[in-house]
């Protein structure tokens, strides 16, 4: 039996309000749809978007494990694909509005659900947004390995969402 598990930390749940906030595939930002079209590939023991990029090196590279490598290789900034306005503080730090953080979460969640659907192996997708950026990353679900802390509410400055898909025999989340 395959299980789909979506978790929100309190900040993300308060920002989004409900799952009706999910952006369907046909309304995702064009750059996100292009990444989905490139596919999710299994290369040996690792899962990637569209294959292993030349810059990534052999897994696990400098990362502690394959999960860390996958998160490093699959990570990208959501604001690079969405029409958001990032202002800057006098020191140059970007500032993203609450409305644009919600937009990144909505697109990130829609993208995560699609990646989870098409992935050839069990996966965990991670979406985060805060006042300076939004990120997406994912990794293969492995027993005993997780890129995140178990308590999503421990991320006090970041709105966090995880989308896990895999067999119930993995023992739930985090794996």
C-alpha positions in Angstrom: 0.0 0.0 0.0 1.4 3.4 -1.0 0.7 6.3 1.4 0.7 10.0 0.6 1.5 12.1 3.7 1.5 16.0 3.7 2.7 17.8 6.7 2.7 21.5 7.4 4.4 23.3 10.3 2.2 25.8 12.1 3.5 28.8 10.1 2.7 27.1 6.8 -0.7 25.9 8.0 -1.6 29.4 9.2 -0.4 31.0 5.9 -2.2 28.6 3.6 -5.4 27.9 5.5 -6.4 24.8 3.5 -5.3 22.4 0.8 -7.5 24.3 -1.6 -4.4 26.4 -1.9 -2.7 23.8 -4.1 -1.9 25.0 -7.6 -2.9 22.3 -10.2 -0.3 21.1 -12.7 -1.7 23.1 -15.6 -1.5 26.3 -13.6 2.0 25.9 -12.2 4.7 28.4 -13.2 6.1 27.5 -16.7 9.6 26.8 -15.3 8.2 24.3 -12.8 6.1 22.6 -15.5 9.3 22.3 -17.6 11.2 20.6 -14.7 8.3 18.1 -14.4 8.5 17.5 -18.1 12.2 16.6 -17.7 11.1 13.8 -15.5 12.3 12.3 -12.2 15.0 9.7 -12.8 16.5 7.0 -10.8 20.3 6.8 -11.3 21.6 3.9 -9.3 20.6 4.6 -5.7 19.7 8.3 -6.2 16.7 10.1 -7.6 17.1 13.3 -9.5 15.2 15.8 -11.6 16.0 15.0 -15.3 19.2 13.1 -14.5 22.5 13.9 -12.7 23.8 17.3 -13.6 27.5 17.4 -14.7 28.4 19.7 -11.8 27.0 17.4 -9.1 29.8 14.8 -9.1 29.3 11.2 -8.0 27.0 10.7 -5.0 27.4 11.2 -2.1 30.2 13.7 -3.0 31.0 15.9 -0.1 27.6 15.2 1.5 27.3 12.9 4.5 24.9 10.5 2.8 22.8 10.0 -0.4 19.9 11.9 1.1 22.0 14.9 1.7 23.4 14.7 -1.9 19.9 14.4 -3.4 18.8 17.5 -1.4 21.8 19.4 -2.5 21.4 18.5 -6.2 17.6 18.9 -6.3 17.5 22.2 -4.4 16.3 25.4 -6.2 14.8 28.7 -5.3 11.1 29.1 -6.0 11.4 32.8 -6.4 13.5 32.2 -9.6 10.4 30.7 -11.2 7.6 32.9 -10.0 6.6 36.6 -10.5 7.4 37.8 -7.0 8.7 41.1 -5.9 11.8 40.9 -3.7 12.8 44.2 -2.1 16.1 44.8 -0.4 17.1 46.0 3.0 19.9 48.6 3.1 22.4 45.8 3.7 21.2 44.0 0.5 19.2 41.3 2.2 16.1 40.4 0.2 12.7 40.9 1.7 9.7 38.9 0.3 6.2 39.8 1.2 3.8 37.5 3.1 1.6 37.3 -0.1 4.6 36.2 -2.2 5.7 33.7 0.4 2.2 32.2 0.2 2.5 32.1 -3.6 5.8 30.3 -3.4 4.2 27.8 -0.9 1.3 27.2 -3.2 3.4 26.5 -6.3 5.9 24.5 -4.2 3.2 22.3 -2.8 1.6 21.7 -6.3 5.1 20.9 -7.7 5.8 18.6 -4.7 2.6 16.7 -5.3 3.4 16.2 -8.9 7.0 15.1 -8.2 5.7 12.6 -5.6 3.2 11.3 -8.2 5.7 10.7 -11.0 8.8 9.6 -8.9 9.8 6.0 -9.6 10.7 5.4 -5.9 9.3 6.6 -2.6 10.3 10.2 -2.0 10.1 13.2 0.4 9.6 16.6 -1.1 10.4 19.7 1.1 9.0 23.1 0.5 10.1 26.1 2.5 9.4 29.8 2.4 10.5 32.8 4.5 11.0 36.5 4.2 14.2 36.1 2.1 13.5 33.1 -0.2 11.6 30.0 -1.0 13.1 26.6 -1.7 12.2 23.2 -3.0 14.2 20.0 -2.7 13.5 16.3 -2.6 15.1 13.0 -1.8 14.5 9.3 -2.0 12.8 8.0 1.2 15.2 5.9 3.1 14.7 4.2 6.4 16.7 6.1 9.1 17.7 9.1 6.9 16.0 12.5 6.8 17.2 15.9 5.7 14.9 17.6 8.1 14.4 17.7 11.9 11.4 15.5 12.9 9.6 18.6 14.4 8.7 20.9 11.6 7.6 23.5 14.1 11.2 23.7 15.2 11.7 25.8 12.0 10.5 29.0 13.7 11.4 31.4 10.9 10.4 29.2 7.9 7.0 28.0 6.6 7.7 24.3 6.0 5.8 21.6 4.0 6.7 18.0 3.4 5.1 15.7 0.9 6.0 12.1 1.4 5.0 9.2 -0.9 5.9 5.6 -0.3 4.8 2.3 1.2 3.4 2.3 4.7 6.0 -0.4 5.5 8.7 2.4 5.6 7.3 3.1 9.1 5.8 6.5 8.6 7.6 9.8 8.7 10.3 10.9 9.1 11.9 7.8 7.7 
